[in-house]
């Protein structure tokens, strides 16, 4: 699996119907230094975990914790669960 930038991952997730991508993009843009969007990540869950503060976001920690679970965080098989539409759009 190739690394992708945060924006590439989020655009792919949006194309797969992820309901939360708009919120993620707004949170990233609200960061004082959002140049990290150019960083490369191996998995979508890495973007969700590292691009902005869950606690400081308008949605809050528990919202992003659930999104993180939906995209394969806390799993030993992240690549297998990465883009299952049923997981991204619940």
Secondary structure, DSSP 8 states (H G I E B T S, - for coil): ---EEHHHHHHHHHHTT-TTHHHHHHHHHTSS-GGGGGSEESSHHHHHHHSS-TTTSSS-HHHHHHHHHHTTTT-S-HHHHTT-HHHH--
